Amino acid sequence: MQQQAQVVVIGGGYAGVAAANRLSGHPGVSVTLVNSRPVFVERIRLHQLAAGTDDALVEFGKVLAPSVRLVVDVVERIDAPARRLELASGDRLGYDHLVYAAGSVRAPAGVPGAAEHTLAIAQLGDADRLREELAALAPTAPIAVVGGGPLGIEVASELAEQGRSVTLYCGGPLGPSLHPRGRRSVARRLDALGVAVVDGPASRVAAVERDAVVLADGSTRSTALTIWAAGFVAPDLARLSGLTTDAAGRLLTDETLTSIDDDRIVAAGDSAAPSGLPLRMSCQAAEPLGGHAADTVLRRVDGRQPEPFVMAFVGLCISLGRRHGIFQFEHRNDTATRAHIGGRAGAAVKELVCRGTVQQLVLEARHPGATRLPAAFGDRERRRMLAVDASDAVGAGANRGREGA
């Protein structure tokens, strides 16, 4: 009887669970998932957890295939030459193939005082702490939310809907990834909720004090609580383990999601940078990336060549409190179209998406391989960029050859 290949997945988020479930359907594979918590966290609901409208937690027994072994621990180092993980508990875990789906964390602010005087909302512990701080805060106390992207908008809306006094400091345009029509729709809803939006070049927060934020123009705005919602990076596990990463800490891979350093390691989700052209950090990208990372491993286990990753974006959804939202339709290359769904219908679509991400994991746990995107549903712009990069590489090689002649 042929021995099973030992596959370990680092990270129990959307990408990691999707990968583990897909892998579980292969009889020649034994799957272990290493995660720091014994529950699955719906990160796209963390703003709700902070506001007290959802707990953002799902039992792994619901979303994870029964045959997947769950290890609740933290990976401190990847020993790639030895194919071994060193865990915080002191244990070591060997593997034949590794799926790196470590997710993302709050990006360093690089702003004086931000580390000491702001609260993040990137992970479960962040949201739990923010919820506690909000509970101890007077209902009328001024709150500053830093970051005009989807997360900042969602946090500001959720708190303002509860009657909180919120100012959103965008650091540039409000909702930069939205179409101008969608941006106007969001701005109207924020205004109706009473959110004071400070956008444009002067809205960049240059420093944070205990009870104030200092803007780029030198002006100071009082605040009782400052929430930092301005960007994500990958954890530094891969880099500290000697693997090649991009500037944001994502593992550099080829288009099959295989590490450029080691063909026994593949990456998925927020911590993957295929061909140096990473997708937007999102659950929309995470689950397809997780599924494809698993497919790459399974093809190698079967002695077949892995295939390039194929995906395209559909839209961007942002909740604007519990009763309103927006679904911004997008081109396949993740740029906004003119069309969007707003208001209560937008909120309904957002909730459908949140539930659907979990339901897809449940489906994949019960029927591995069930959730796939057709190959035709790809990002043509990405293929064009990759083709140009390949052509440039060939040209550079030919030039080097001529120079050496």
Salt bridges, closest charged atoms under 4 A:
GLU42 OE1 - ARG45 NE 3.22
ASP54 OD2 - ARG45 NH1 3.99
ASP79 OD2 - ARG77 NH1 3.78
ASP79 OD2 - ARG84 NH2 3.11
GLU86 OE2 - ARG77 NH1 3.23
GLU154 OE1 - HIS47 ND1 3.53
GLU154 OE2 - LYS350 NZ 2.94
GLU158 OE1 - HIS47 NE2 3.83
GLU158 OE2 - ARG322 NE 2.83
GLU161 OE2 - ARG323 NH2 3.64
ASP211 OD2 - ARG210 NH2 3.89
ASP236 OD2 - ARG239 NH2 3.78
ASP246 OD2 - ARG250 NE 2.86
GLU255 OE2 - ARG382 NH2 2.90
ASP270 OD2 - ARG43 NH1 3.87
ASP295 OD2 - ARG22 NH1 2.94
ASP295 OD2 - ARG372 NH1 2.92
ASP302 OD1 - HIS26 NE2 2.84
ASP302 OD2 - ARG304 NH2 3.55
GLU307 OE2 - ARG299 NH2 3.01
GLU330 OE1 - ARG280 NH2 3.24
ASP334 OD1 - ARG280 NH2 2.94
GLU351 OE2 - ARG45 NH2 2.75
GLU351 OE2 - ARG355 NE 2.96
GLU364 OE2 - ARG22 NE 2.45
GLU381 OE2 - ARG384 NH2 2.69
